[in-house]
Amino acid sequence: MTPVGRMWEYRLKIKKKIPFIMGLVIGAVLLCALDKAYCQGNTWAGSSLQQMVNSARWKFGLLRVNAAFNLLNAGYDSDIYYGYLDEPFPDFTLAASVPVQVLVPLSKKIVVDLFDNPQYVFYLDTKNERAWNNTFRGRAHIALENFYIQAGGGLSNVRRRLSPELDVNFRQKTNRLDGLLLWQVSQQTSLALIYGGADYDYGDGEFGGTNIAERLNRKENFFDLVVYLQPSPRARFFLDGQYGAYAFPEETAADRDARSYGVFGGLEFIPREGELVPAARVQGSVSLGYIRFDMKDPQFVDGSGLAGTVNLSAELLRRTTARAFYSRGFHFSIYSGASYYIATAYGGGITRLLSRHTSVSYELLLGHGSYPEDEAGGGISQGLYYRHITHSAGLTLMLTRNLTITFLGTLRRIAFDHTGQARNRNFFGFNLVYGYPPVGISAPIRGMDR
């Protein structure tokens, strides 16, 4: 089937599932619309929702719309398979997309939020890598006096790079459901109950004789209970207890079923009132904690340890901003000798503003993956399995208020400990963003956001 045929086949499947998601959204709206006693909500999430609606670029009656055209990673790639095949495959590539967000404020306290992002990924010579992608999301936001409620879901059918373990494109279909209930106990304290569920399907993808679907098709469910403390208008602390359940439908992977238990803490730096993008000297968030990965099959080793993410930036000088990044977490492996692996990445960068419309930046990212050993001593040996290092540099030009172009270069090297091989991958090209991209709210942060 041609790429265009696959796109229309997928859009027909989406149309069949959209009524279910919209039923959840409309049901949540109707439940709260029955109560006329409340006015504009007084929760911090509700205030952020109001800012999102007010900042929408276009207004058509009841509708609020944001839309943009993105041309990303347009340029020359020295190896589109990132060193995972025996020989490099250079090619010219680009990804074009049109993300659209439609907000429907039914009242001061109820907003329906719809998002769709069709995308086409083009390769000049490697025709089998060309792909149509689509991501759809629908949510209802309900801001009551001391409560904030969010309910909805999403569908995506995207050919994307699988994971840090195998950085090669595969088709991934994902169905999501999510829900949130936040209670503003006082001006400084709030509690939230969060649910997130996802169903992952990898179709008929294969790599090196391994059927990806048999190894990775699964259902995930997460429940979080979070306490927030906001001692100042610029920072919000949190403590999160999380439970996760993972179920693999394929018989060959049923022994991979697992549970996870986590406790996380951290803080988030908050935009000033009226800002959707922080303008403070310090921006970003910290979410770190302890997680236990409990495999149901006793032949597999349980895992535990540090997990979470750090993503911070700080203004060092008047025109210079530094960034720091850290991430560590558990991921399911495609290899039969291991149930999961631990991926760690860390790095930093710096941006220098040359003028009001021009900036230059540099970023260094390092990472590695490590694997457990099964009870019988088999499987993949403990220790590092792969390492990578990436240098990135960019020149960003704001040509107009709503047109930005970034010229970028990336130098990447990955080494595999089990083979001793090392491969280089370089990319030179540009990103272009025109219009007004969709925006989100300052939603409750949780420990391991999937």
KEPADO-886176 format. One record per residue (C-alpha): residue number from 1; residue in three letters; x, y, z. Coordinates in nm, 4 decimals. Layout:
BEGIN
(rec NUM "ala" (X Y Z))
...
***
This chain:
BEGIN
(rec 1 "met" (0.0000 0.0000 0.0000))
(rec 2 "thr" (0.1280 0.3483 -0.0849))
(rec 3 "pro" (0.2068 0.6027 0.1926))
(rec 4 "val" (-0.1016 0.8041 0.0902))
(rec 5 "gly" (-0.3162 0.4908 0.1106))
(rec 6 "arg" (-0.1830 0.4102 0.4561))
(rec 7 "met" (-0.2552 0.7674 0.5676))
(rec 8 "trp" (-0.6210 0.7439 0.4606))
(rec 9 "glu" (-0.6558 0.3960 0.6117))
(rec 10 "tyr" (-0.5288 0.5326 0.9428))
(rec 11 "arg" (-0.7547 0.8378 0.9276))
(rec 12 "leu" (-1.0558 0.6045 0.8828))
(rec 13 "lys" (-0.9472 0.4110 1.1930))
(rec 14 "ile" (-0.9129 0.7360 1.3876))
(rec 15 "lys" (-1.2642 0.8423 1.2861))
(rec 16 "lys" (-1.3992 0.5180 1.4357))
(rec 17 "lys" (-1.2272 0.5828 1.7693))
(rec 18 "ile" (-1.2835 0.9594 1.7986))
(rec 19 "pro" (-1.6489 0.9186 1.9131))
(rec 20 "phe" (-1.5317 0.7140 2.2143))
(rec 21 "ile" (-1.2782 0.9773 2.3216))
(rec 22 "met" (-1.5186 1.2626 2.2559))
(rec 23 "gly" (-1.7813 1.0736 2.4555))
(rec 24 "leu" (-1.5494 1.0828 2.7570))
(rec 25 "val" (-1.4812 1.4510 2.7044))
(rec 26 "ile" (-1.8471 1.5486 2.6589))
(rec 27 "gly" (-1.9552 1.3241 2.9479))
(rec 28 "ala" (-1.7145 1.4978 3.1847))
(rec 29 "val" (-1.8372 1.8366 3.0636))
(rec 30 "leu" (-2.2031 1.7508 3.1139))
(rec 31 "leu" (-2.1463 1.6165 3.4640))
(rec 32 "cys" (-1.9983 1.9442 3.5793))
(rec 33 "ala" (-2.2274 2.1659 3.3731))
(rec 34 "leu" (-2.5147 2.0545 3.5955))
(rec 35 "asp" (-2.3699 2.2528 3.8857))
(rec 36 "lys" (-2.4388 2.6254 3.8446))
(rec 37 "ala" (-2.3205 2.7353 4.1891))
(rec 38 "tyr" (-1.9527 2.7814 4.1058))
(rec 39 "cys" (-1.7925 3.0691 3.9204))
(rec 40 "gln" (-1.4351 3.0992 3.7862))
(rec 41 "gly" (-1.2133 2.8435 3.9640))
(rec 42 "asn" (-0.9493 2.9443 4.2162))
(rec 43 "thr" (-0.6966 2.6639 4.1548))
(rec 44 "trp" (-0.3515 2.7271 4.0070))
(rec 45 "ala" (-0.4274 2.4852 3.7221))
(rec 46 "gly" (-0.7517 2.6719 3.6500))
(rec 47 "ser" (-0.5668 3.0043 3.6337))
(rec 48 "ser" (-0.3216 2.8542 3.3850))
(rec 49 "leu" (-0.6150 2.7271 3.1775))
(rec 50 "gln" (-0.7582 3.0793 3.1606))
(rec 51 "gln" (-0.4231 3.2129 3.0388))
(rec 52 "met" (-0.4120 2.9465 2.7669))
(rec 53 "val" (-0.7568 3.0425 2.6372))
(rec 54 "asn" (-0.6886 3.4173 2.6483))
(rec 55 "ser" (-0.3584 3.3817 2.4587))
(rec 56 "ala" (-0.5069 3.1923 2.1605))
(rec 57 "arg" (-0.4072 3.3653 1.8377))
(rec 58 "trp" (-0.7360 3.3519 1.6445))
(rec 59 "lys" (-1.0931 3.3869 1.7669))
(rec 60 "phe" (-1.3941 3.2686 1.5617))
(rec 61 "gly" (-1.7051 3.3132 1.7688))
(rec 62 "leu" (-1.6810 3.0568 2.0479))
(rec 63 "leu" (-1.3671 2.8969 1.9020))
(rec 64 "arg" (-1.0073 2.9820 1.9923))
(rec 65 "val" (-0.7452 2.8537 1.7469))
(rec 66 "asn" (-0.3665 2.8134 1.7337))
(rec 67 "ala" (-0.1964 2.6713 1.4250))
(rec 68 "ala" (0.1514 2.6539 1.2781))
(rec 69 "phe" (0.3573 2.5077 0.9955))
(rec 70 "asn" (0.6724 2.3206 1.0990))
(rec 71 "leu" (0.9572 2.2110 0.8748))
(rec 72 "leu" (1.1903 2.0141 1.1010))
(rec 73 "asn" (1.5243 1.8382 1.0533))
(rec 74 "ala" (1.5415 1.9446 0.6900))
(rec 75 "gly" (1.8898 1.8655 0.5654))
(rec 76 "tyr" (2.1616 1.6045 0.5156))
(rec 77 "asp" (2.1933 1.3028 0.7477))
(rec 78 "ser" (2.5168 1.1036 0.7176))
(rec 79 "asp" (2.3452 0.7890 0.8526))
(rec 80 "ile" (1.9674 0.7733 0.8904))
(rec 81 "tyr" (2.0024 0.4455 1.0866))
(rec 82 "tyr" (2.2260 0.6045 1.3495))
(rec 83 "gly" (2.4976 0.3363 1.3187))
(rec 84 "tyr" (2.2747 0.0341 1.3912))
(rec 85 "leu" (2.3341 -0.1283 1.0516))
(rec 86 "asp" (2.6607 -0.2627 0.9108))
(rec 87 "glu" (2.7001 0.0260 0.6646))
(rec 88 "pro" (2.5977 0.3940 0.6922))
(rec 89 "phe" (2.2962 0.5109 0.4884))
(rec 90 "pro" (2.3289 0.8843 0.4083))
(rec 91 "asp" (2.0249 1.0707 0.2777))
(rec 92 "phe" (1.8473 1.4060 0.2595))
(rec 93 "thr" (1.5406 1.4262 0.4820))
(rec 94 "leu" (1.2727 1.6560 0.6260))
(rec 95 "ala" (0.9572 1.6384 0.8371))
(rec 96 "ala" (0.6663 1.8718 0.7556))
(rec 97 "ser" (0.3713 1.9098 0.9922))
(rec 98 "val" (0.0729 2.1365 1.0612))
(rec 99 "pro" (-0.0204 2.1222 1.4329))
(rec 100 "val" (-0.3646 2.2704 1.5033))
(rec 101 "gln" (-0.5262 2.3376 1.8416))
(rec 102 "val" (-0.8937 2.4293 1.8810))
(rec 103 "leu" (-1.0179 2.5525 2.2206))
(rec 104 "val" (-1.3913 2.5714 2.2907))
(rec 105 "pro" (-1.4640 2.7665 2.6131))
(rec 106 "leu" (-1.8219 2.6581 2.6849))
(rec 107 "ser" (-1.8231 2.8745 2.9985))
(rec 108 "lys" (-1.5788 3.0353 3.2404))
(rec 109 "lys" (-1.5167 2.6982 3.3989))
(rec 110 "ile" (-1.5422 2.4483 3.1086))
(rec 111 "val" (-1.3041 2.4285 2.8117))
(rec 112 "val" (-1.2817 2.1578 2.5451))
(rec 113 "asp" (-0.9291 2.1272 2.4025))
(rec 114 "leu" (-0.8757 1.9488 2.0676))
(rec 115 "phe" (-0.5364 1.8956 1.9045))
(rec 116 "asp" (-0.4325 1.7317 1.5780))
(rec 117 "asn" (-0.0901 1.7094 1.4149))
(rec 118 "pro" (-0.0628 1.5500 1.0676))
(rec 119 "gln" (0.2986 1.5030 0.9563))
(rec 120 "tyr" (0.4859 1.3766 0.6512))
(rec 121 "val" (0.8439 1.2514 0.6828))
(rec 122 "phe" (1.0405 1.2549 0.3562))
(rec 123 "tyr" (1.3634 1.0812 0.2561))
(rec 124 "leu" (1.5077 1.1534 -0.0868))
(rec 125 "asp" (1.6566 0.8111 -0.1652))
(rec 126 "thr" (1.5351 0.5751 0.1107))
(rec 127 "lys" (1.1741 0.5502 -0.0013))
(rec 128 "asn" (1.0799 0.2796 0.2492))
(rec 129 "glu" (1.1448 0.5294 0.5333))
(rec 130 "arg" (0.8938 0.7843 0.4012))
(rec 131 "ala" (0.5884 0.8003 0.6247))
(rec 132 "trp" (0.2615 0.9742 0.7086))
(rec 133 "asn" (0.2113 1.0290 1.0808))
(rec 134 "asn" (-0.0767 1.1645 1.2849))
(rec 135 "thr" (-0.1395 1.2509 1.6495))
(rec 136 "phe" (-0.4827 1.3425 1.7872))
(rec 137 "arg" (-0.5782 1.4443 2.1418))
(rec 138 "gly" (-0.9037 1.5528 2.3015))
(rec 139 "arg" (-0.9513 1.6815 2.6575))
(rec 140 "ala" (-1.2073 1.8534 2.8750))
(rec 141 "his" (-1.0779 2.1047 3.1332))
(rec 142 "ile" (-1.3142 2.1920 3.4169))
(rec 143 "ala" (-1.2162 2.4668 3.6613))
(rec 144 "leu" (-1.4431 2.4739 3.9677))
(rec 145 "glu" (-1.4062 2.6875 4.2803))
(rec 146 "asn" (-1.1521 2.4674 4.4604))
(rec 147 "phe" (-1.1241 2.1769 4.2156))
(rec 148 "tyr" (-0.9735 2.1285 3.8724))
(rec 149 "ile" (-1.0748 1.8282 3.6588))
(rec 150 "gln" (-0.9232 1.7061 3.3345))
(rec 151 "ala" (-1.0394 1.4053 3.1306))
(rec 152 "gly" (-0.9684 1.2831 2.7802))
(rec 153 "gly" (-0.7493 1.0703 2.5613))
(rec 154 "gly" (-0.5544 1.0495 2.2410))
(rec 155 "leu" (-0.4651 0.8428 1.9356))
(rec 156 "ser" (-0.1357 0.8404 1.7521))
(rec 157 "asn" (0.0061 0.6485 1.4578))
(rec 158 "val" (0.3662 0.7558 1.4202))
(rec 159 "arg" (0.6759 0.6089 1.2598))
(rec 160 "arg" (0.9378 0.7121 1.5137))
(rec 161 "arg" (1.2725 0.6150 1.6604))
(rec 162 "leu" (1.2008 0.3295 1.8972))
(rec 163 "ser" (1.4133 0.4034 2.2039))
(rec 164 "pro" (1.7663 0.4886 2.3225))
(rec 165 "glu" (1.8391 0.1152 2.2948))
(rec 166 "leu" (1.7453 0.0958 1.9251))
(rec 167 "asp" (1.7398 0.4379 1.7577))
(rec 168 "val" (1.5725 0.3139 1.4378))
(rec 169 "asn" (1.2313 0.4094 1.2946))
(rec 170 "phe" (0.9353 0.1802 1.3636))
(rec 171 "arg" (0.5600 0.2309 1.3339))
(rec 172 "gln" (0.4045 0.2787 1.6779))
(rec 173 "lys" (0.0288 0.3044 1.7359))
(rec 174 "thr" (-0.0752 0.4377 2.0746))
(rec 175 "asn" (-0.4179 0.4760 2.2359))
(rec 176 "arg" (-0.4232 0.6860 2.5541))
(rec 177 "leu" (-0.6698 0.7701 2.8285))
(rec 178 "asp" (-0.5936 1.0149 3.1077))
(rec 179 "gly" (-0.7667 1.1803 3.3975))
(rec 180 "leu" (-0.6843 1.4284 3.6713))
(rec 181 "leu" (-0.8550 1.5577 3.9842))
(rec 182 "leu" (-0.6834 1.8455 4.1699))
(rec 183 "trp" (-0.8060 1.9870 4.5007))
(rec 184 "gln" (-0.6823 2.3290 4.6103))
(rec 185 "val" (-0.6786 2.2748 4.9876))
(rec 186 "ser" (-0.5403 2.6221 5.0614))
(rec 187 "gln" (-0.3571 2.8996 4.8800))
(rec 188 "gln" (-0.0262 2.7155 4.9233))
(rec 189 "thr" (-0.1313 2.3487 4.9359))
(rec 190 "ser" (-0.3032 2.1239 4.6821))
(rec 191 "leu" (-0.3574 1.7513 4.6234))
(rec 192 "ala" (-0.3925 1.5671 4.2930))
(rec 193 "leu" (-0.4984 1.2201 4.1826))
(rec 194 "ile" (-0.3700 1.1401 3.8323))
(rec 195 "tyr" (-0.4407 0.8459 3.6006))
(rec 196 "gly" (-0.2647 0.7666 3.2744))
(rec 197 "gly" (-0.3184 0.4605 3.0564))
(rec 198 "ala" (-0.1661 0.3658 2.7213))
(rec 199 "asp" (-0.1911 0.0762 2.4768))
(rec 200 "tyr" (0.1177 0.0326 2.2521))
(rec 201 "asp" (0.1090 -0.1619 1.9237))
(rec 202 "tyr" (0.4135 -0.2048 1.6949))
(rec 203 "gly" (0.2416 -0.3887 1.4093))
(rec 204 "asp" (0.4705 -0.6105 1.2018))
(rec 205 "gly" (0.7985 -0.4275 1.2671))
(rec 206 "glu" (1.1144 -0.6387 1.2712))
(rec 207 "phe" (1.4841 -0.5774 1.3310))
(rec 208 "gly" (1.7629 -0.8326 1.3052))
(rec 209 "gly" (1.5107 -1.1183 1.2989))
(rec 210 "thr" (1.3350 -0.9925 1.6145))
(rec 211 "asn" (0.9606 -0.9241 1.5963))
(rec 212 "ile" (0.9186 -0.5900 1.7772))
(rec 213 "ala" (0.5467 -0.6414 1.8453))
(rec 214 "glu" (0.6019 -0.9756 2.0148))
(rec 215 "arg" (0.8548 -0.8172 2.2475))
(rec 216 "leu" (0.7043 -0.4725 2.3154))
(rec 217 "asn" (0.3262 -0.4690 2.2543))
(rec 218 "arg" (0.1824 -0.3854 2.5973))
(rec 219 "lys" (-0.0690 -0.1967 2.8116))
(rec 220 "glu" (0.0476 0.0448 3.0789))
(rec 221 "asn" (-0.1529 0.2001 3.3628))
(rec 222 "phe" (-0.0237 0.4597 3.6098))
(rec 223 "phe" (-0.1815 0.6042 3.9232))
(rec 224 "asp" (-0.0252 0.9003 4.1043))
(rec 225 "leu" (-0.1133 1.0687 4.4333))
(rec 226 "val" (0.0660 1.4035 4.4515))
(rec 227 "val" (0.0966 1.6698 4.7227))
(rec 228 "tyr" (0.1940 2.0215 4.6121))
(rec 229 "leu" (0.3304 2.3028 4.8265))
(rec 230 "gln" (0.3724 2.6509 4.6790))
(rec 231 "pro" (0.5507 2.8787 4.9289))
(rec 232 "ser" (0.6063 3.1564 4.6710))
(rec 233 "pro" (0.4526 3.2676 4.3394))
(rec 234 "arg" (0.7645 3.1499 4.1524))
(rec 235 "ala" (0.8185 2.7923 4.2793))
(rec 236 "arg" (0.6039 2.4870 4.3469))
(rec 237 "phe" (0.7326 2.1792 4.5355))
(rec 238 "phe" (0.5753 1.8346 4.5101))
(rec 239 "leu" (0.5883 1.4827 4.6563))
(rec 240 "asp" (0.4503 1.2020 4.4396))
(rec 241 "gly" (0.3673 0.8377 4.5107))
(rec 242 "gln" (0.3224 0.6346 4.1910))
(rec 243 "tyr" (0.2016 0.2838 4.1055))
(rec 244 "gly" (0.2436 0.1358 3.7567))
(rec 245 "ala" (0.1232 -0.1883 3.5949))
(rec 246 "tyr" (0.2530 -0.3347 3.2664))
(rec 247 "ala" (0.0758 -0.6198 3.0814))
(rec 248 "phe" (0.2052 -0.7895 2.7634))
(rec 249 "pro" (-0.0700 -0.9548 2.5526))
(rec 250 "glu" (0.1597 -1.1738 2.3393))
(rec 251 "glu" (0.2118 -1.5260 2.4745))
(rec 252 "thr" (0.5829 -1.5107 2.3987))
(rec 253 "ala" (0.6198 -1.1999 2.6182))
(rec 254 "ala" (0.3714 -1.2760 2.8989))
(rec 255 "asp" (0.6629 -1.3399 3.1370))
(rec 256 "arg" (0.7493 -0.9680 3.1051))
(rec 257 "asp" (0.4441 -0.8504 3.3012))
(rec 258 "ala" (0.5594 -0.6188 3.5767))
(rec 259 "arg" (0.4644 -0.3619 3.8396))
(rec 260 "ser" (0.6476 -0.0490 3.9507))
(rec 261 "tyr" (0.6399 0.1508 4.2742))
(rec 262 "gly" (0.7923 0.4954 4.2953))
(rec 263 "val" (0.8325 0.7908 4.5267))
(rec 264 "phe" (0.9436 1.1206 4.3716))
(rec 265 "gly" (1.0046 1.4723 4.4885))
(rec 266 "gly" (1.1002 1.7947 4.3187))
(rec 267 "leu" (1.0005 2.1439 4.2220))
(rec 268 "glu" (0.8796 2.3441 3.9285))
(rec 269 "phe" (0.9570 2.7068 3.8514))
(rec 270 "ile" (0.6353 2.8904 3.7635))
(rec 271 "pro" (0.5775 3.1560 3.4948))
(rec 272 "arg" (0.4658 3.4970 3.6122))
(rec 273 "glu" (0.0968 3.5748 3.5865))
(rec 274 "gly" (0.0043 3.6247 3.2228))
(rec 275 "glu" (0.3088 3.4359 3.0911))
(rec 276 "leu" (0.2891 3.1085 2.8995))
(rec 277 "val" (0.6674 3.0943 2.8634))
(rec 278 "pro" (0.8778 3.1599 3.1728))
(rec 279 "ala" (1.0867 3.4746 3.1701))
(rec 280 "ala" (1.2539 3.4309 3.5068))
(rec 281 "arg" (1.6259 3.3875 3.5640))
(rec 282 "val" (1.5658 3.0212 3.6492))
(rec 283 "gln" (1.3260 2.8027 3.4471))
(rec 284 "gly" (1.2299 2.4375 3.4287))
(rec 285 "ser" (1.1661 2.1561 3.6737))
(rec 286 "val" (1.3289 1.8843 3.8856))
(rec 287 "ser" (1.1666 1.5442 3.9451))
(rec 288 "leu" (1.3849 1.2797 4.1114))
(rec 289 "gly" (1.3145 0.9804 4.3291))
(rec 290 "tyr" (1.3336 0.6073 4.3882))
(rec 291 "ile" (1.1558 0.3431 4.1806))
(rec 292 "arg" (1.1247 -0.0325 4.2240))
(rec 293 "phe" (1.0628 -0.2417 3.9127))
(rec 294 "asp" (0.8964 -0.5689 4.0190))
(rec 295 "met" (0.9010 -0.8450 3.7548))
(rec 296 "lys" (0.6236 -1.1021 3.8049))
(rec 297 "asp" (0.8356 -1.3841 3.6592))
(rec 298 "pro" (1.0912 -1.4916 3.9230))
(rec 299 "gln" (1.3415 -1.5793 3.6471))
(rec 300 "phe" (1.3886 -1.2098 3.5790))
(rec 301 "val" (1.5766 -0.9827 3.8143))
(rec 302 "asp" (1.3824 -0.7032 3.9824))
(rec 303 "gly" (1.5265 -0.3560 3.9502))
(rec 304 "ser" (1.5403 -0.0503 4.1719))
(rec 305 "gly" (1.7220 0.2768 4.2000))
(rec 306 "leu" (1.7297 0.6441 4.1126))
(rec 307 "ala" (1.4889 0.7637 3.8423))
(rec 308 "gly" (1.3511 1.0921 3.7126))
(rec 309 "thr" (1.4393 1.3986 3.5111))
(rec 310 "val" (1.6037 1.7366 3.5602))
(rec 311 "asn" (1.5546 2.0112 3.3016))
(rec 312 "leu" (1.6753 2.3520 3.4165))
(rec 313 "ser" (1.7994 2.6728 3.2598))
(rec 314 "ala" (1.9411 2.9803 3.4284))
(rec 315 "glu" (2.0401 3.3259 3.3089))
(rec 316 "leu" (2.4122 3.3571 3.3849))
(rec 317 "leu" (2.4623 3.6987 3.2278))
(rec 318 "arg" (2.2310 3.9533 3.0744))
(rec 319 "arg" (2.2335 3.7807 2.7335))
(rec 320 "thr" (2.3618 3.4344 2.8249))
(rec 321 "thr" (2.1559 3.1361 2.9441))
(rec 322 "ala" (2.2921 2.7989 3.0586))
(rec 323 "arg" (2.0975 2.4710 3.0568))
(rec 324 "ala" (2.1367 2.1413 3.2434))
(rec 325 "phe" (1.9624 1.8119 3.1672))
(rec 326 "tyr" (1.9514 1.4712 3.3388))
(rec 327 "ser" (1.7310 1.1680 3.2832))
(rec 328 "arg" (1.7338 0.8119 3.4224))
(rec 329 "gly" (1.4630 0.5491 3.3902))
(rec 330 "phe" (1.3639 0.1883 3.3234))
(rec 331 "his" (1.2643 0.0767 2.9713))
(rec 332 "phe" (1.1566 -0.2584 2.8297))
(rec 333 "ser" (1.4197 -0.4189 2.6064))
(rec 334 "ile" (1.3744 -0.5767 2.2627))
(rec 335 "tyr" (1.6330 -0.8428 2.3464))
(rec 336 "ser" (1.5210 -1.1869 2.4663))
(rec 337 "gly" (1.8001 -1.2075 2.7232))
(rec 338 "ala" (1.6823 -0.9038 2.9173))
(rec 339 "ser" (1.3436 -0.7830 3.0362))
(rec 340 "tyr" (1.4430 -0.4199 3.0813))
(rec 341 "tyr" (1.7379 -0.1841 3.0718))
(rec 342 "ile" (1.8247 0.1424 3.2430))
(rec 343 "ala" (1.8818 0.4431 3.0175))
(rec 344 "thr" (2.0762 0.7389 3.1541))
(rec 345 "ala" (2.1349 1.0688 2.9749))
(rec 346 "tyr" (2.2880 1.3938 3.0955))
(rec 347 "gly" (2.4353 1.7097 2.9543))
(rec 348 "gly" (2.4173 2.0835 2.9281))
(rec 349 "gly" (2.4253 2.3760 2.6936))
(rec 350 "ile" (2.4561 2.7496 2.6571))
(rec 351 "thr" (2.2718 3.0120 2.4509))
(rec 352 "arg" (2.3996 3.3595 2.3714))
(rec 353 "leu" (2.1593 3.6294 2.2532))
(rec 354 "leu" (2.3420 3.8327 1.9876))
(rec 355 "ser" (2.0507 4.0695 1.9276))
(rec 356 "arg" (1.6757 4.0841 1.9833))
(rec 357 "his" (1.6249 3.8479 1.6882))
(rec 358 "thr" (1.9429 3.6389 1.6735))
(rec 359 "ser" (2.0974 3.3803 1.9066))
(rec 360 "val" (2.3620 3.1067 1.8957))
(rec 361 "ser" (2.3642 2.7910 2.1053))
(rec 362 "tyr" (2.5728 2.4839 2.1859))
(rec 363 "glu" (2.4675 2.1628 2.3621))
(rec 364 "leu" (2.6516 1.8512 2.4804))
(rec 365 "leu" (2.4569 1.5315 2.5578))
(rec 366 "leu" (2.6026 1.2053 2.6914))
(rec 367 "gly" (2.4247 0.8814 2.7677))
(rec 368 "his" (2.4554 0.5086 2.8265))
(rec 369 "gly" (2.2437 0.1994 2.8822))
(rec 370 "ser" (2.2949 -0.0878 3.1250))
(rec 371 "tyr" (2.1246 -0.4252 3.1613))
(rec 372 "pro" (2.0428 -0.6656 3.4459))
(rec 373 "glu" (2.1450 -1.0318 3.4584))
(rec 374 "asp" (1.8845 -1.3058 3.5081))
(rec 375 "glu" (1.8791 -1.5367 3.8100))
(rec 376 "ala" (2.0445 -1.8199 3.6143))
(rec 377 "gly" (2.3340 -1.5950 3.5190))
(rec 378 "gly" (2.2338 -1.5775 3.1536))
(rec 379 "gly" (2.1008 -1.2958 2.9441))
(rec 380 "ile" (2.2919 -0.9784 2.8814))
(rec 381 "ser" (2.5833 -0.9179 3.1142))
(rec 382 "gln" (2.5574 -0.6458 3.3701))
(rec 383 "gly" (2.7311 -0.3197 3.2997))
(rec 384 "leu" (2.7241 -0.0774 3.0110))
(rec 385 "tyr" (2.5907 -0.1952 2.6778))
(rec 386 "tyr" (2.6011 0.1230 2.4706))
(rec 387 "arg" (2.7366 0.4753 2.5109))
(rec 388 "his" (2.6691 0.7845 2.3051))
(rec 389 "ile" (2.7859 1.1445 2.2901))
(rec 390 "thr" (2.6249 1.4235 2.0879))
(rec 391 "his" (2.7476 1.7757 2.0083))
(rec 392 "ser" (2.4875 2.0202 1.8728))
(rec 393 "ala" (2.5208 2.3815 1.7621))
(rec 394 "gly" (2.2606 2.6191 1.6246))
(rec 395 "leu" (2.1998 2.9699 1.4917))
(rec 396 "thr" (1.8429 3.0960 1.5428))
(rec 397 "leu" (1.6951 3.3884 1.3482))
(rec 398 "met" (1.3559 3.5363 1.4319))
(rec 399 "leu" (1.2668 3.6753 1.0889))
(rec 400 "thr" (0.9256 3.8042 1.1968))
(rec 401 "arg" (0.7134 3.7755 1.5089))
(rec 402 "asn" (0.5769 3.4384 1.3951))
(rec 403 "leu" (0.8561 3.3074 1.1685))
(rec 404 "thr" (1.1712 3.1488 1.3133))
(rec 405 "ile" (1.4462 2.9545 1.1409))
(rec 406 "thr" (1.7289 2.7656 1.3126))
(rec 407 "phe" (2.0356 2.6415 1.1271))
(rec 408 "leu" (2.1812 2.3462 1.3116))
(rec 409 "gly" (2.4599 2.0922 1.3072))
(rec 410 "thr" (2.4830 1.7679 1.5072))
(rec 411 "leu" (2.7802 1.5365 1.5583))
(rec 412 "arg" (2.6949 1.2042 1.7255))
(rec 413 "arg" (2.9026 0.9000 1.8160))
(rec 414 "ile" (2.7674 0.5740 1.9590))
(rec 415 "ala" (2.9752 0.2799 2.0844))
(rec 416 "phe" (2.8526 -0.0736 2.1629))
(rec 417 "asp" (3.0394 -0.2417 2.4453))
(rec 418 "his" (2.9452 -0.5982 2.3435))
(rec 419 "thr" (3.0990 -0.5632 1.9957))
(rec 420 "gly" (3.3548 -0.2903 2.0498))
(rec 421 "gln" (3.2177 -0.1081 1.7447))
(rec 422 "ala" (3.1683 0.2680 1.7276))
(rec 423 "arg" (2.9763 0.4651 1.4662))
(rec 424 "asn" (2.9442 0.8334 1.3806))
(rec 425 "arg" (2.6308 1.0109 1.2640))
(rec 426 "asn" (2.6275 1.3768 1.1546))
(rec 427 "phe" (2.3386 1.6013 1.0554))
(rec 428 "phe" (2.3405 1.9482 0.8971))
(rec 429 "gly" (2.0209 2.1335 0.8188))
(rec 430 "phe" (1.7553 2.3662 0.9575))
(rec 431 "asn" (1.4239 2.3905 1.1431))
(rec 432 "leu" (1.1542 2.6386 1.0415))
(rec 433 "val" (0.8455 2.7289 1.2454))
(rec 434 "tyr" (0.5794 2.9604 1.1034))
(rec 435 "gly" (0.2628 3.0586 1.2863))
(rec 436 "tyr" (0.1415 3.0128 1.6413))
(rec 437 "pro" (0.2086 2.6631 1.7809))
(rec 438 "pro" (-0.0384 2.4991 2.0210))
(rec 439 "val" (0.0140 2.5765 2.3899))
(rec 440 "gly" (-0.0567 2.3893 2.7110))
(rec 441 "ile" (-0.1322 2.4679 3.0715))
(rec 442 "ser" (0.0857 2.4458 3.3792))
(rec 443 "ala" (-0.0467 2.0958 3.4461))
(rec 444 "pro" (0.0393 1.9008 3.7619))
(rec 445 "ile" (0.3832 1.7473 3.7306))
(rec 446 "arg" (0.4405 1.3855 3.8341))
(rec 447 "gly" (0.7360 1.1581 3.8953))
(rec 448 "met" (0.7693 0.9523 3.5774))
(rec 449 "asp" (0.5574 1.1219 3.3109))
(rec 450 "arg" (0.5003 0.8763 3.0264))
***
